[in-house]
Amino acid sequence: MLTMALVCLMLVAVTCFLGTFSPYYDDNLPQRVGMAVIFFFCVSKMKSLNETQYVETDLLIMYFGMMVYAVGTVYKVARRPNWNGVERRKVQLR
């Protein structure tokens, strides 16, 4: 169960990190800040799980749900018709 929890948290962390800086994911600033917070949560939780070597079942189910949601969002963004960059939104940081 520990390995599954770590894999779930790793996929969520990577997805949130890439989504935060991706111009393909159309979202607003609070959503990007929220993804950054989830990224830092996943990284800190992976560290604590690695130290304690124990995960509770209800938290494992929550991590699995977060992973399914993250993978589904990546799938939705990846299958957009404008993925080839024709109408890609430009992200401008000020």
N, C-alpha and C positions, 0 to 999 in steps of 0.2 A: 504494500500500500504506500510505503514511503516513496518508492520509485515513481509510482503513478502520480503522486502529489507533486513531486519535483518536476516531472515532465509537463504536467498541466500548468504549473506556475511558470515554467520556462517558456512555454508557448505563448501564454498570456503576456508575459513580460516582453518578449521579442515583438509580438504583434502590436502592443501598445507603443513600444519604442519606435517601430517603423511607421505606425500610423500617426504619431505625433509630428514627425518631420516629413511625411509624404505629401506631395502636392496632389496626388491622385485621390486622397481621402477628403471629401468635401465636408468640412465641419467648421465650427466656430471656435473662438479662443477658449471659452470655458470647457468645451469638450476636449480640446487638446491638453489643457491643464489637468483635467480629470484623468486622461490617459497617462499623463506623466506621473500623477499620484499613484495610479494603479501599478505602473511600472515599478516605482520605488517600493510599494507595498510587497509586490511579488518578489523582488530581490531580497528584501529584508526577511520575508517569510521563508524563502529558500535557505537563507543563512541559518535562521533559527531551527528549521526542520533538520538541517544537516547536523547541527550541534546536538539536538535532543534525540534524533533518530526515532521520533514518534509523531504520528499524525492521527487526529481523531476522525472517525468515520464521517460525521456530519460536515466537517470542514473539507474532507476529501470530495464529498459530493458537491460542495460549493465550488471548489477549484475545478472540478470536471465541468460544471455548468458554465463557469467563466471561460474555460477553454473552448467549449462548443460554441459559445457566443462569439468569441474572438475569431475562430476559424470560419464561422458563418459570415462574419463581416468581411473578412479577407476574400472569401469566395464571391460575395456580392460586389465588392469593389473591383475584383479582377475580371469579372465577366461583363463589365460595362462596355457598351459599344465604342466609347471614345477612348478606350485604353491605349489605342495606337498613337495618341498624342495630338490628334487633329484638333480637338476642342479642350485641351487640357487647361485647367485653371492655373494661373500663375500665382504663386505665393510671394507676397512682398512683405518683408519684415521692415518695420520702421524703427 
